[in-house]
């Protein structure tokens, strides 16, 4: 029989995350995180929130299989055509936001892959 544990955690003063740890009927462990990073990236706030989640994962969880379901509030250049990116980058510059906040690279450096990077017949 499968079992589950839930944990909530603080990422900073305003944001948090929930982690569900599952033990599947096969005996395999699975962790699922859910969060929504800040919509403003003041002084690297989003990266700090992401690093807090990754630190929790590294220190307390780290099963072989982990899913992070999140709104990172940051577009990635590689997901857009050049003309589309130009418009997005202009808006980021007007708001004083970085084009790349480092969140994606941080997750990738820990072995995570964005769902947009999987080849599939459909994305839903």
C-alpha positions as CSV (number, residue, x, y, z in Angstrom):
1,X,0.0,0.0,0.0
2,X,1.2,3.5,-0.8
3,X,1.8,6.0,2.0
4,X,2.4,9.8,2.0
5,X,3.7,12.6,4.3
6,X,3.3,16.3,3.7
7,X,5.6,19.1,4.9
8,X,5.3,22.8,4.5
9,X,8.3,25.0,4.4
10,X,9.1,28.7,4.3
11,X,11.2,30.0,1.3
12,X,11.3,33.6,2.6
13,X,9.1,36.0,4.5
14,X,6.4,35.9,1.8
15,X,6.7,32.6,0.0
16,X,6.5,28.9,1.0
17,X,6.4,25.5,-0.5
18,X,4.7,22.1,0.2
19,X,6.5,18.8,-0.2
20,X,4.7,15.5,-0.4
21,X,6.8,12.4,0.2
22,X,5.2,9.3,-1.3
23,X,6.1,5.7,-0.9
24,X,4.6,4.0,-3.8
25,X,3.2,0.4,-3.7
26,X,6.4,-0.7,-5.5
27,X,8.5,0.6,-2.6
28,X,9.9,3.4,-4.7
29,X,10.1,6.9,-3.0
30,X,8.8,10.0,-4.8
31,X,8.8,13.6,-3.6
32,X,6.6,16.3,-5.1
33,X,7.2,20.0,-4.3
34,X,4.6,22.7,-5.1
35,X,5.5,26.4,-4.9
36,X,5.0,29.8,-6.6
37,X,8.1,32.0,-6.6
38,X,7.8,35.7,-6.2
39,X,6.6,37.7,-9.3
40,X,9.2,40.4,-8.6
41,X,12.9,39.6,-8.6
42,X,14.3,42.2,-6.2
43,X,17.9,41.6,-5.3
44,X,17.8,38.0,-6.5
45,X,14.7,37.1,-4.5
46,X,13.6,34.3,-6.8
47,X,16.9,32.6,-6.9
48,X,17.1,32.7,-3.0
49,X,13.6,31.1,-2.9
50,X,14.7,28.4,-5.3
51,X,17.9,27.8,-3.4
52,X,15.9,27.4,-0.1
53,X,13.7,24.7,-1.8
54,X,16.8,22.9,-3.2
55,X,18.5,23.1,0.2
56,X,15.5,21.4,1.8
57,X,15.6,18.7,-1.0
58,X,19.3,18.1,-0.5
59,X,19.2,17.9,3.3
60,X,15.9,16.3,4.0
61,X,14.5,14.5,1.0
62,X,16.6,13.6,-2.1
63,X,14.8,10.4,-3.3
64,X,15.7,9.2,-6.7
65,X,12.5,10.7,-8.2
66,X,11.4,14.3,-7.4
67,X,8.9,16.5,-9.2
68,X,8.9,20.3,-8.6
69,X,5.6,21.8,-9.8
70,X,6.0,25.5,-9.7
71,X,5.4,28.9,-11.2
72,X,9.0,30.3,-11.4
73,X,7.8,33.6,-12.8
74,X,10.7,33.7,-15.3
75,X,10.6,33.1,-19.0
76,X,13.5,31.3,-20.6
77,X,15.0,32.7,-23.8
78,X,15.2,29.2,-25.4
79,X,11.4,28.8,-25.3
80,X,10.8,31.8,-27.5
81,X,11.4,32.9,-31.1
82,X,13.9,35.8,-31.3
83,X,11.1,38.4,-32.1
84,X,9.0,37.2,-29.1
85,X,12.0,37.3,-26.8
86,X,12.9,40.8,-27.9
87,X,9.5,42.0,-26.6
88,X,9.7,40.0,-23.4
89,X,13.3,41.3,-22.7
90,X,12.1,44.9,-23.3
91,X,9.4,44.5,-20.7
92,X,11.9,43.0,-18.2
93,X,14.3,45.9,-18.8
94,X,11.4,48.4,-18.2
95,X,10.7,46.7,-14.9
96,X,14.3,46.4,-13.9
97,X,14.2,42.6,-13.9
98,X,17.0,40.4,-15.2
99,X,16.5,38.4,-18.4
100,X,17.8,35.4,-16.5
101,X,17.4,35.1,-12.8
102,X,19.5,31.9,-12.4
103,X,16.6,29.8,-11.1
104,X,16.5,27.4,-14.2
105,X,20.3,27.0,-14.1
106,X,20.2,26.2,-10.4
107,X,17.7,23.5,-10.8
108,X,19.5,22.1,-13.9
109,X,22.8,22.0,-11.9
110,X,21.0,19.7,-9.4
111,X,19.9,17.3,-12.1
112,X,16.3,18.6,-12.7
113,X,14.9,19.0,-16.2
114,X,12.1,21.5,-17.2
115,X,9.0,19.8,-18.6
116,X,9.3,22.1,-21.6
117,X,12.5,20.3,-22.5
118,X,11.0,16.9,-22.9
119,X,10.0,15.9,-26.5
120,X,6.4,15.0,-26.6
121,X,3.5,14.8,-29.1
122,X,1.6,17.3,-27.0
123,X,2.2,19.4,-24.0
124,X,-1.0,18.7,-22.0
